[in-house]
Amino acid sequence: MANRGKDLPPERIEEAKAQRARELQAIIDRLTGELEQLETKLAATTDQNERIMLKAEIVHFTLALKQIDGGAGQQRRKPPESGLAVPAVPPEGPQPRQGGAAAPLEFDT
């Protein structure tokens, strides 16, 4: 199977990129329209179960739009251990200070 992108002329590659960009923009427009419709339905309904379902769909559409956007402005993920509670002072007491010997207390005048 030949590599499709390597043996194409540059203008054909640019044309393919432009086509892909148009398709991506069409998907973004469609998702944005669906999101607006869901928000309109959410504002119009009073049924609690339907509101929960609509909010869940809004979250999914919003996440899909963020993924398509390429994560622009996406916050950095925290490491998994960042949520662990750590006591300020260890249970066995504070650690001794690091350093050299104590300063001499002799005051010669």
N, CA, C and O of each residue as an XYZ file, in Angstrom:
436
protein
N       0.850     -1.176      0.000
C       0.000      0.000      0.000
C       0.890      1.231      0.000
O       1.760      1.359      0.861
N       0.696      2.116     -0.924
C       1.532      3.296     -1.080
C       1.087      4.391     -0.125
O      -0.089      4.484      0.228
N       2.040      5.217      0.289
C       1.714      6.389      1.089
C       1.014      7.398      0.198
O       1.555      7.815     -0.826
N      -0.182      7.784      0.586
C      -0.961      8.679     -0.260
C      -0.430     10.097     -0.239
O      -0.507     10.796     -1.249
N       0.113     10.544      0.898
C       0.504     11.936      1.016
C       1.876     12.256      0.452
O       2.158     13.410      0.132
N       2.735     11.250      0.324
C       4.111     11.536     -0.066
C       4.298     11.680     -1.563
O       5.197     12.404     -1.990
N       3.497     11.029     -2.371
C       3.703     11.092     -3.810
C       2.708     12.021     -4.507
O       2.551     11.948     -5.726
N       2.044     12.881     -3.761
C       1.124     13.858     -4.338
C       1.858     15.176     -4.563
O       2.772     15.509     -3.808
N       1.473     15.919     -5.580
C       2.070     17.243     -5.780
C       1.629     18.201     -4.662
O       0.571     18.010     -4.061
N       2.444     19.232     -4.385
C       2.122     20.144     -3.275
C       0.755     20.814     -3.390
O       0.075     21.007     -2.383
N       0.346     21.173     -4.616
C      -0.971     21.833     -4.738
C      -2.104     20.875     -4.397
O      -3.135     21.302     -3.878
N      -1.929     19.588     -4.678
C      -2.945     18.589     -4.338
C      -3.015     18.389     -2.818
O      -4.093     18.202     -2.253
N      -1.844     18.434     -2.171
C      -1.809     18.309     -0.714
C      -2.519     19.498     -0.075
O      -3.293     19.326      0.867
N      -2.259     20.700     -0.580
C      -2.918     21.896     -0.048
C      -4.426     21.840     -0.278
O      -5.205     22.264      0.575
N      -4.828     21.319     -1.424
C      -6.260     21.178     -1.717
C      -6.915     20.198     -0.747
O      -8.032     20.427     -0.283
N      -6.211     19.100     -0.442
C      -6.745     18.116      0.505
C      -6.845     18.721      1.906
O      -7.814     18.472      2.624
N      -5.848     19.512      2.294
C      -5.897     20.168      3.607
C      -7.057     21.152      3.683
O      -7.738     21.237      4.704
N      -7.280     21.892      2.607
C      -8.378     22.851      2.579
C      -9.728     22.131      2.665
O     -10.640     22.587      3.355
N      -9.842     21.012      1.961
C     -11.084     20.227      2.009
C     -11.328     19.710      3.423
O     -12.452     19.749      3.924
N     -10.275     19.231      4.053
C     -10.407     18.720      5.427
C     -10.814     19.849      6.375
O     -11.630     19.643      7.273
N     -10.253     21.023      6.180
C     -10.614     22.169      7.018
C     -12.080     22.547      6.830
O     -12.767     22.872      7.798
N     -12.559     22.505      5.588
C     -13.981     22.804      5.341
C     -14.880     21.771      6.007
O     -15.911     22.117      6.583
N     -14.489     20.502      5.929
C     -15.283     19.447      6.564
C     -15.299     19.624      8.082
O     -16.335     19.456      8.725
N     -14.154     19.960      8.639
C     -14.073     20.174     10.081
C     -14.927     21.367     10.501
O     -15.601     21.319     11.530
N     -14.900     22.419      9.719
C     -15.715     23.588     10.041
C     -17.203     23.256      9.958
O     -17.996     23.762     10.752
N     -17.586     22.408      9.000
C     -18.986     21.990      8.895
C     -19.407     21.203     10.136
O     -20.520     21.368     10.635
N     -18.514     20.351     10.628
C     -18.813     19.582     11.850
C     -18.955     20.530     13.035
O     -19.873     20.386     13.842
N     -18.049     21.495     13.139
C     -18.119     22.460     14.246
C     -19.417     23.251     14.178
O     -20.069     23.462     15.201
N     -19.797     23.690     12.986
C     -21.053     24.432     12.827
C     -22.252     23.582     13.230
O     -23.172     24.072     13.885
N     -22.245     22.322     12.843
C     -23.358     21.420     13.181
C     -23.444     21.210     14.684
O     -24.530     21.261     15.261
N     -22.290     20.972     15.325
C     -22.285     20.777     16.776
C     -22.729     22.047     17.500
O     -23.458     21.976     18.489
N     -22.302     23.185     17.021
C     -22.690     24.449     17.645
C     -24.200     24.663     17.522
O     -24.844     25.107     18.472
N     -24.760     24.348     16.357
C     -26.210     24.461     16.179
C     -26.975     23.533     17.103
O     -27.973     23.928     17.706
N     -26.502     22.290     17.213
C     -27.146     21.331     18.121
C     -27.059     21.820     19.566
O     -28.013     21.690     20.332
N     -25.910     22.380     19.928
C     -25.726     22.886     21.283
C     -26.698     24.030     21.574
O     -27.263     24.096     22.666
N     -26.893     24.909     20.631
C     -27.843     26.014     20.815
C     -29.266     25.494     20.969
O     -30.031     25.997     21.792
N     -29.620     24.483     20.175
C     -30.959     23.898     20.293
C     -31.163     23.258     21.668
O     -32.227     23.395     22.271
N     -30.141     22.563     22.155
C     -30.245     21.931     23.468
C     -30.392     22.980     24.565
O     -31.176     22.795     25.496
N     -29.650     24.072     24.465
C     -29.759     25.123     25.472
C     -31.140     25.788     25.427
O     -31.673     26.184     26.463
N     -31.710     25.908     24.238
C     -33.060     26.455     24.113
C     -34.078     25.523     24.763
O     -34.965     25.974     25.488
N     -33.950     24.223     24.501
C     -34.844     23.238     25.126
C     -34.697     23.267     26.638
O     -35.685     23.178     27.367
N     -33.451     23.392     27.109
C     -33.210     23.408     28.551
C     -33.906     24.601     29.201
O     -34.485     24.470     30.279
N     -33.853     25.750     28.557
C     -34.491     26.939     29.113
C     -36.016     26.814     29.115
O     -36.691     27.419     29.948
N     -36.555     26.025     28.178
C     -38.005     25.938     28.042
C     -38.640     24.850     28.909
O     -39.847     24.891     29.151
N     -37.863     23.886     29.377
C     -38.463     22.766     30.099
C     -38.400     22.965     31.608
O     -37.509     23.634     32.131
N     -39.373     22.363     32.295
C     -39.395     22.404     33.753
C     -39.273     21.006     34.348
O     -39.085     20.867     35.556
N     -39.376     19.968     33.518
C     -39.257     18.590     33.990
C     -37.811     18.324     34.421
O     -36.881     18.476     33.629
N     -37.633     17.924     35.687
C     -36.302     17.773     36.253
C     -35.493     16.681     35.540
O     -34.304     16.869     35.285
N     -36.118     15.555     35.219
C     -35.404     14.472     34.540
C     -34.946     14.891     33.142
O     -33.835     14.569     32.719
N     -35.802     15.602     32.443
C     -35.429     16.064     31.107
C     -34.310     17.099     31.189
O     -33.423     17.130     30.337
N     -34.355     17.947     32.222
C     -33.291     18.945     32.398
C     -31.939     18.261     32.645
O     -30.912     18.699     32.128
N     -31.953     17.203     33.425
C     -30.717     16.462     33.704
C     -30.163     15.868     32.421
O     -28.961     15.947     32.166
N     -31.029     15.276     31.613
C     -30.583     14.676     30.350
C     -30.050     15.748     29.396
O     -29.030     15.547     28.738
N     -30.740     16.876     29.325
C     -30.290     17.953     28.443
C     -28.940     18.518     28.894
O     -28.080     18.815     28.065
N     -28.759     18.664     30.207
C     -27.481     19.164     30.711
C     -26.349     18.190     30.390
O     -25.242     18.608     30.049
N     -26.629     16.899     30.500
C     -25.611     15.895     30.166
C     -25.239     15.974     28.687
O     -24.061     15.901     28.336
N     -26.234     16.121     27.825
C     -25.954     16.237     26.389
C     -25.173     17.513     26.086
O     -24.285     17.510     25.233
N     -25.497     18.599     26.778
C     -24.770     19.855     26.578
C     -23.306     19.685     26.961
O     -22.418     20.179     26.267
N     -23.055     18.992     28.056
C     -21.670     18.743     28.479
C     -20.938     17.923     27.426
O     -19.789     18.223     27.101
N     -21.588     16.891     26.885
C     -20.948     16.044     25.870
C     -20.638     16.843     24.594
O     -19.555     16.708     24.024
N     -21.573     17.657     24.159
C     -21.338     18.460     22.961
C     -20.222     19.478     23.202
O     -19.398     19.718     22.319
N     -20.196     20.073     24.394
C     -19.152     21.041     24.715
C     -17.778     20.377     24.721
O     -16.815     20.936     24.197
N     -17.685     19.189     25.309
C     -16.419     18.468     25.321
C     -15.991     18.074     23.910
O     -14.807     18.139     23.580
N     -16.944     17.669     23.082
C     -16.622     17.315     21.696
C     -16.078     18.530     20.946
O     -15.117     18.418     20.184
N     -16.696     19.685     21.166
C     -16.209     20.903     20.516
C     -14.795     21.258     20.989
O     -13.964     21.697     20.194
N     -14.527     21.067     22.279
C     -13.188     21.350     22.796
C     -12.155     20.400     22.201
O     -11.034     20.813     21.901
N     -12.521     19.136     22.029
C     -11.594     18.177     21.437
C     -11.315     18.518     19.982
O     -10.174     18.433     19.528
N     -12.341     18.899     19.260
C     -12.156     19.255     17.854
C     -11.297     20.502     17.749
O     -10.496     20.636     16.824
N     -11.464     21.410     18.693
C     -10.707     22.654     18.694
C      -9.217     22.385     18.890
O      -8.394     23.275     18.674
N      -8.872     21.190     19.289
C      -7.464     20.848     19.461
C      -6.935     21.161     20.838
O      -5.724     21.188     21.058
N      -7.829     21.395     21.749
C      -7.387     21.663     23.102
C      -6.821     23.050     23.293
O      -6.082     23.278     24.250
N      -7.136     23.971     22.431
C      -6.634     25.332     22.587
C      -7.155     25.894     23.892
O      -8.360     25.888     24.143
N      -6.256     26.376     24.715
C      -6.632     26.928     26.006
C      -6.954     25.868     27.034
O      -7.504     26.169     28.094
N      -6.620     24.650     26.731
C      -6.916     23.563     27.649
C      -5.986     23.641     28.848
O      -4.790     23.890     28.693
N      -6.525     23.432     30.035
C      -5.714     23.483     31.233
C      -4.853     22.227     31.327
O      -5.225     21.157     30.845
N      -3.707     22.386     31.954
C      -2.829     21.239     32.143
C      -3.447     20.294     33.155
O      -4.087     20.717     34.117
N      -3.245     19.018     32.921
C      -3.769     18.023     33.845
C      -2.874     17.923     35.065
O      -1.652     18.020     34.961
N      -3.485     17.730     36.209
C      -2.721     17.556     37.433
C      -2.297     16.090     37.540
O      -2.980     15.211     37.015
N      -1.186     15.822     38.209
C      -0.805     14.426     38.414
C      -1.805     13.734     39.331
O      -2.460     14.396     40.135
N      -1.934     12.417     39.224
C      -2.950     11.713     40.013
C      -2.789     11.888     41.520
O      -3.784     11.885     42.245
N      -1.569     12.039     42.001
C      -1.366     12.140     43.445
C      -1.659     13.531     43.981
O      -1.539     13.749     45.187
N      -2.038     14.477     43.136
C      -2.270     15.845     43.592
C      -3.508     15.958     44.476
O      -3.636     16.925     45.227
N      -4.406     15.008     44.405
C      -5.614     15.084     45.216
C      -5.484     14.438     46.579
O      -6.418     14.501     47.377
N      -4.340     13.811     46.869
C      -4.166     13.136     48.150
C      -3.940     14.156     49.259
O      -3.236     15.151     49.086
N      -4.555     13.879     50.397
C      -4.379     14.753     51.549
C      -3.057     14.414     52.228
O      -2.760     13.245     52.474
N      -2.277     15.428     52.525
C      -0.999     15.240     53.197
C      -0.995     16.130     54.423
O      -1.249     17.330     54.319
N      -0.706     15.553     55.596
C      -0.692     16.396     56.789
C       0.447     17.411     56.727
O       1.504     17.140     56.156
N       0.219     18.578     57.319
C       1.234     19.627     57.311
C       2.435     19.220     58.160
O       3.578     19.507     57.806
N       2.175     18.555     59.273
C       3.250     18.083     60.146
C       3.139     16.553     60.186
O       2.065     16.026     60.473
N       4.222     15.843     59.906
C       4.150     14.386     59.937
C       3.711     13.884     61.313
O       3.934     14.574     62.308
N       3.095     12.705     61.397
C       2.597     12.195     62.681
C       3.695     12.045     63.740
O       3.409     12.165     64.931
N       4.934     11.786     63.337
C       6.011     11.620     64.322
C       6.664     12.948     64.705
O       7.684     12.951     65.394
N       6.110     14.048     64.283
C       6.640     15.356     64.649
C       7.444     15.978     63.533
O       7.735     15.327     62.529
N       7.805     17.232     63.702
C       8.546     17.915     62.640
C       9.960     17.360     62.506
O      10.541     16.886     63.482
N      10.496     17.418     61.328
C      11.856     16.967     61.068
C      12.836     18.006     61.598
O      12.541     19.201     61.590
N      14.009     17.554     62.061
C      14.999     18.534     62.515
C      15.501     19.369     61.344
O      15.535     18.905     60.205
N      15.880     20.577     61.633
C      16.381     21.450     60.583
C      17.726     20.948     60.091
O      18.539     20.434     60.859
N      17.936     21.106     58.826
C      19.191     20.697     58.231
C      20.193     21.845     58.335
O      19.814     23.016     58.308
N      21.440     21.505     58.452
C      22.455     22.550     58.488
C      23.653     22.106     59.291
O      23.777     20.935     59.651
N      24.537     23.048     59.569
C      25.772     22.749     60.286
C      25.563     22.747     61.787
O      24.444     22.642     62.289
N      26.662     22.864     62.469
C      26.637     22.862     63.921
C      25.992     24.152     64.435
O      25.870     25.141     63.712
N      25.592     24.110     65.686
C      24.968     25.275     66.297
C      25.985     26.404     66.418
O      27.179     26.146     66.572
N      25.540     27.611     66.351
C      26.438     28.769     66.471
C      26.947     28.880     67.903
O      26.208     28.610     68.850
N      28.212     29.280     68.062
C      28.742     29.415     69.435
C      28.038     30.561     70.174
O      27.720     31.596     69.588
N      27.805     30.351     71.465
C      27.101     31.334     72.269
C      28.041     32.143     73.154
O      27.577     32.818     74.072
N      29.338     32.096     72.908
C      30.299     32.845     73.692
C      30.396     34.260     73.160
O      30.592     34.486     71.966
N      30.254     35.206     74.071
C      30.316     36.611     73.659
C      31.560     37.224     74.294
O      31.519     37.585     75.470
N      32.644     37.353     73.575
C      33.875     37.955     74.091
C      33.856     39.439     73.762
O      33.574     39.842     72.633
N      34.157     40.227     74.755
C      34.221     41.661     74.520
C      35.600     42.197     74.718
O      35.825     43.397     74.557
